[in-house]
Amino acid sequence: MQILELPPDIRLELLAEGAANIVYRLIFPPRSPTINSESYSEDEDYGPDTPPPTEIPMLRPDQLIKGKLLRLRKDLLTSTSVFDAQQAFEECIKPRFSKDDLVEQDLIRLPPGLVETCNKELRRTETEMIRPRKRHGVYLSSAEPYGIVVTDMSLNGHEDVLGIEFKPKWLAQSPSAPAGARRCRTCALRMMRIANNRNTGEQVLTLKESFCPLNLVSLDRAKVAATINDILRGSSCSEPLSSRILDFIYQSPLLPSLKEQQVQLDPIGVFAISNDSIDFMTAMTLRDCTLFVKINQSQDFEIEARLGDLDLKSPSKFDYWRSLERELIDGGWYTGTKEYPAMGSARCSLEAAELQA
């Protein structure tokens, strides 16, 4: 496994904060030539195919991480070490997809004092009420010697580049779903949560979260189009741009490949597997990943799409997964015996097919 070195003179700019990690943009200092033309003797014997040192391109450490973001782990009891997380990615995720389909990530060793400096800045932003209150009191792990550098899928100030991201979720029905289910796993869970949120007065899901994932991999272009419209609603996408995104999602093998991996890794369902099933943990990881899409409007709508958020799920979640699946089955959320209106135009593909039959 490749381990890079983060140069000590690089500055960090906080880009995004999640529950378990913080992502930073890398700010590189200006560089000056460092090769000394007098560091070798003209008397040294260089063959016709071996140029002297000044003519050999030297790859600096910072050049290996250009176009990358730095992800640092928070100090949480449930967190996996960065080394173990990267090893799981290398072994369980990376071999299943082509290089261009994944947000690339590499292990990188952090310079001394970096995490402490970042934590000091986090505390300052808390004092000045800049950091979201729900994030207060949790900081980066000072015992963690590594970070992860990932492909930068942010817009990074480029006005001619548009970005969207969404979770494809479960692209196939749960193997544990009851016979005659009228909702897929994602739609069943959504309906249950909508009901619970209404009962507690909490805000329900957004339109962007309300599509049926089965429609994303449908052979029916109209179903894919309706789903893309839900995802893009509220964005600044023009009609030509929306059409280009639809063409890409409909024609690209990326999401069908993701579906295939989900099905292959979990053919029998959560009730029939052991708590140490790496395949099942990988399947659940792939059911909760994010699709990042960047569209370059100045280059004929060229599209770059990659799957990210691929840290392997923890075996500690098995009891939760089984409990949740049991609740969906026993509560009638799969079979539709509990009726609550979906949001927007969202309706499960299975339910829609039943109504059309």
C-alpha positions in Angstrom: 0.0 0.0 0.0 1.4 3.4 -1.1 2.1 5.9 1.7 2.6 9.5 0.7 4.2 12.2 2.8 2.4 15.5 3.4 5.0 18.4 3.1 5.2 20.3 6.4 4.8 23.7 4.6 1.4 23.1 3.1 -1.5 25.1 4.6 -5.0 23.7 5.1 -8.3 25.3 4.4 -11.4 23.7 5.9 -13.8 22.7 3.1 -16.4 20.4 4.7 -17.1 18.7 8.0 -19.0 15.5 8.6 -19.8 13.4 11.6 -16.6 11.3 11.5 -14.2 13.3 9.3 -13.1 16.8 8.2 -12.0 17.6 4.7 -9.5 20.2 3.9 -8.3 21.9 0.8 -4.5 21.9 0.3 -2.8 25.3 -0.1 0.6 24.9 -1.7 3.3 27.5 -1.1 5.1 29.0 -4.1 8.0 26.9 -5.2 11.4 28.0 -6.6 13.8 25.8 -8.6 15.9 23.6 -6.2 18.1 21.7 -8.6 21.7 22.9 -8.4 23.4 22.6 -11.8 26.7 22.3 -10.1 25.7 19.3 -8.0 27.3 16.9 -10.4 30.6 16.8 -12.2 30.9 17.0 -15.9 33.6 14.3 -15.6 30.9 11.8 -14.5 30.2 9.2 -17.2 26.6 9.5 -18.5 25.6 7.3 -21.3 23.8 8.6 -24.4 20.4 7.4 -23.0 21.0 8.8 -19.5 20.8 12.6 -19.2 22.6 14.4 -16.4 20.6 15.0 -13.2 19.5 18.5 -14.2 17.6 17.1 -17.2 15.8 14.4 -15.3 12.3 15.5 -14.2 12.1 15.3 -10.4 8.7 14.7 -9.0 8.3 16.7 -5.8 6.1 15.3 -3.0 3.5 18.0 -3.5 3.1 17.1 -7.2 1.8 13.7 -6.1 -1.1 15.3 -4.3 -2.0 18.1 -6.7 -5.8 18.1 -7.4 -6.4 16.3 -4.1 -8.2 17.0 -0.8 -7.1 15.9 2.6 -9.5 14.0 4.9 -8.7 13.8 8.6 -10.3 11.5 11.1 -12.1 12.7 14.2 -11.4 11.3 17.7 -14.4 9.0 18.1 -14.7 5.7 19.9 -16.4 4.1 16.9 -13.8 5.3 14.4 -11.6 2.9 12.5 -7.9 3.9 12.2 -7.1 5.5 8.9 -4.6 2.8 8.1 -7.2 0.1 8.6 -9.8 2.0 6.6 -7.5 2.5 3.7 -6.5 -1.2 3.8 -10.2 -2.2 3.7 -10.7 0.2 0.7 -7.7 -1.3 -1.1 -8.9 -4.9 -0.6 -12.7 -4.7 -0.6 -13.7 -1.8 -2.8 -10.9 -0.8 -5.2 -10.7 -4.1 -7.1 -14.4 -4.0 -8.0 -14.3 -0.9 -10.1 -12.2 0.8 -12.7 -9.9 3.5 -11.5 -11.9 6.3 -13.2 -15.1 5.2 -11.4 -13.8 5.8 -7.9 -12.8 8.9 -5.9 -9.2 7.9 -5.7 -7.7 7.8 -2.2 -4.2 7.3 -0.8 -2.7 7.1 2.7 -0.6 10.0 3.6 1.6 10.5 6.7 1.0 13.8 8.5 3.8 16.1 9.7 4.2 16.7 13.4 1.9 19.3 14.9 -0.5 19.4 12.0 -3.5 17.9 13.9 -2.8 20.1 16.9 -2.9 23.2 14.7 -6.1 22.1 13.1 -7.7 21.5 16.5 -6.6 24.9 17.7 -8.4 26.4 14.7 -11.5 24.4 15.4 -11.7 25.7 18.9 -11.2 29.3 17.6 -14.2 28.9 15.2 -16.3 27.5 18.1 -15.5 30.6 20.2 -16.4 32.8 17.3 -19.6 30.8 16.6 -18.5 29.9 13.1 -18.4 26.1 13.6 -21.8 24.5 13.6 -22.9 24.0 17.2 -23.7 20.3 16.7 -20.0 19.8 15.9 -18.7 21.5 19.0 -16.5 19.5 21.4 -15.3 16.9 18.9 -11.9 17.3 17.4 -9.4 15.5 15.2 -7.5 12.5 16.6 -4.1 13.6 17.8 -3.1 10.0 18.0 -3.7 9.4 14.3 -0.5 9.6 12.2 -2.2 9.3 8.9 -4.8 11.1 6.7 -6.3 10.3 3.4 -5.9 12.3 0.2 -8.8 12.0 -2.2 -9.7 13.2 -5.6 -11.0 16.8 -5.5 -14.6 16.6 -6.8 -15.4 20.1 -5.5 -16.0 23.0 -7.9 -13.0 24.8 -6.5 -14.2 28.2 -7.7 -14.6 27.2 -11.4 -17.7 29.1 -12.6 -17.8 26.9 -15.8 -18.0 23.7 -13.8 -21.3 22.4 -12.2 -21.3 19.7 -9.6 -24.0 17.5 -8.2 -23.9 14.7 -5.7 -26.4 12.1 -4.5 -26.5 8.7 -2.9 -27.8 6.0 -5.3 -28.7 3.8 -2.3 -30.1 0.3 -2.8 -30.2 -0.2 -6.6 -31.8 -3.7 -6.1 -34.5 -5.0 -3.7 -33.4 -6.3 -0.3 -33.0 -10.1 -0.4 -34.9 -10.1 2.9 -37.9 -8.3 1.6 -41.2 -10.3 1.9 -42.8 -11.8 -1.1 -45.2 -9.4 -2.8 -43.4 -6.3 -1.6 -44.7 -3.1 -3.1 -41.8 -1.0 -2.0 -38.0 -1.4 -2.4 -35.8 -1.2 0.7 -35.0 2.5 0.2 -38.6 3.6 -0.3 -39.8 1.4 2.6 -37.3 3.0 4.9 -38.1 6.5 3.6 -41.9 6.0 4.2 -41.2 4.8 7.8 -39.0 7.8 8.5 -41.5 10.2 7.0 -44.2 8.8 9.3 -41.9 9.0 12.3 -40.8 12.6 11.5 -44.4 13.7 11.1 -45.2 12.2 14.5 -42.3 14.0 16.2 -42.7 17.2 14.2 -39.2 16.9 12.6 -38.6 18.0 9.1 -39.1 15.3 6.4 -36.7 14.4 3.6 -35.9 16.7 0.8 -37.0 16.1 -2.8 -33.4 15.2 -3.7 -33.6 12.3 -1.2 -37.1 11.1 -2.3 -36.5 9.3 -5.6 -36.8 5.6 -6.0 -33.3 4.2 -6.7 -34.6 1.3 -8.8 -35.5 3.9 -11.5 -31.9 5.0 -11.8 -31.0 1.7 -13.3 -34.2 1.2 -15.3 -34.1 0.4 -19.0 -37.1 2.8 -19.3 -35.5 6.2 -20.2 -38.6 8.1 -19.0 -38.2 6.6 -15.5 -34.5 7.6 -15.4 -35.5 11.1 -16.7 -38.1 11.6 -14.0 -35.6 10.6 -11.3 -32.9 12.9 -12.7 -35.4 15.8 -12.7 -36.0 15.1 -9.0 -32.3 15.1 -8.2 -31.7 18.3 -10.1 -34.8 20.2 -8.9 -33.7 23.5 -7.4 -30.3 23.4 -9.1 -29.1 25.9 -11.8 -29.0 23.3 -14.5 -30.2 24.5 -17.9 -32.2 22.2 -20.2 -29.3 21.2 -22.4 -27.2 20.5 -19.3 -30.0 18.4 -17.7 -30.3 16.5 -20.9 -26.6 15.8 -21.0 -26.7 14.5 -17.4 -29.6 12.3 -18.3 -27.8 10.9 -21.3 -24.8 10.1 -19.1 -26.7 8.4 -16.3 -28.8 6.4 -18.8 -25.8 5.3 -20.9 -23.0 4.9 -18.4 -22.2 1.4 -17.1 -21.3 2.9 -13.6 -24.6 2.6 -11.8 -25.5 -0.9 -13.3 -22.0 -2.0 -12.2 -22.7 -0.7 -8.7 -26.0 -2.6 -8.7 -24.3 -5.8 -9.8 -21.8 -5.5 -7.0 -24.5 -4.9 -4.4 -26.4 -8.0 -5.6 -23.4 -10.3 -5.8 -22.1 -9.3 -2.3 -25.4 -9.8 -0.6 -27.5 -12.6 -2.2 -29.2 -13.9 0.9 -29.9 -11.0 3.2 -29.0 -9.7 6.7 -30.8 -12.5 8.6 -28.8 -15.3 6.9 -25.3 -14.0 7.3 -22.7 -14.0 10.1 -21.5 -10.9 11.8 -18.0 -11.3 10.3 -19.2 -11.2 6.7 -16.9 -8.9 4.8 -19.0 -9.3 1.7 -22.1 -8.0 3.5 -20.2 -5.1 5.0 -18.9 -4.2 1.5 -22.5 -4.5 0.1 -23.8 -2.1 2.8 -20.9 0.3 2.1 -21.9 0.3 -1.6 -25.5 1.0 -0.6 -24.5 4.1 1.2 -21.8 5.6 -1.1 -22.1 8.9 -2.9 -22.0 9.6 -6.6 -20.1 12.8 -7.4 -20.6 14.3 -10.8 -18.7 17.3 -12.3 -19.8 18.8 -15.6 -17.5 21.1 -17.5 -19.8 23.6 -19.4 -16.9 25.0 -21.4 -15.8 21.7 -22.8 -19.0 20.4 -24.5 -20.5 19.3 -21.1 -17.7 16.9 -20.4 -18.7 14.8 -17.4 -16.5 13.2 -14.7 -18.4 10.9 -12.3 -16.9 9.0 -9.4 -18.2 7.0 -6.4 -17.0 8.1 -3.0 -17.7 7.8 0.7 -16.5 4.3 0.6 -15.1 3.6 4.1 -16.0 0.0 4.9 -19.0 -0.3 7.3 -18.3 -1.6 10.8 -19.4 -5.0 12.0 -20.8 -3.2 15.1 -23.8 -2.2 12.9 -25.1 -5.8 12.3 -27.5 -5.7 15.1 -28.9 -2.3 14.0 -29.2 -3.6 10.4 -31.2 -6.7 11.5 -33.4 -4.7 13.8 -34.2 -2.1 11.1 -35.0 -4.8 8.6 -37.3 -6.5 11.1 -39.0 -3.2 11.7 -39.6 -2.7 8.0 -41.0 -6.1 7.5 -43.2 -6.4 10.6 -44.4 -2.8 10.3 -45.7 -3.4 6.8 -43.5 -0.8 5.2 -42.4 -3.2 2.4 -45.8 -4.4 1.6 -47.5 -1.0 1.7 -50.0 -1.8 4.5 -48.8 1.4 6.1 -49.8 4.2 3.8 -48.3 7.7 4.0 -48.0 9.9 0.9 -44.5 10.1 -0.6 -42.9 13.5 -1.3 -43.1 15.2 -4.6 -43.4 12.9 -7.6 -41.7 10.1 -5.8 -43.3 6.7 -5.8 -41.6 3.4 -5.5 -40.9 1.7 -8.9 -42.5 -1.5 -7.6 -45.7 0.2 -6.5 -45.9 2.1 -9.7 -45.6 -1.1 -11.7 -48.3 -2.7 -9.7 -50.7 0.2 -10.3 -50.0 0.0 -14.1 -50.6 -3.7 -14.2 
